[in-house]
């Protein structure tokens, strides 16, 4: 599927089997502050296979928050620890949000409806 990292070359059936074994879709949070403005955002969606760790996937977002998240008052001091906690706990599981669109029927122009 396009737009989801970690699914290259996998069919929908293979993804479903991996989900049954404990795979999941996750996003990581990051926080960036500029003076009085603080922005908290989510990463793109990542497909994490069963047994695969997320530390390496979250490292860039965690470091970004550590370096640039604290500087906004007061929200930098509130959002940054939340982002760090989310990332260090494996990211935010969004499997229930992604799965319906993954399983939805797709238009195939070759079928000539």
Secondary structure, 3 states (H helix, E strand, C coil): CCCEECCCCCCHHHHHHHHHCCCEEEECEEEEEECCEEEEEECCEEEECCCCCCHHHHHHHHHHHHHHCCCCCCHHHHHHHHHHHHHHCCCEECHHHHHHHHHCCCCCHHHCC
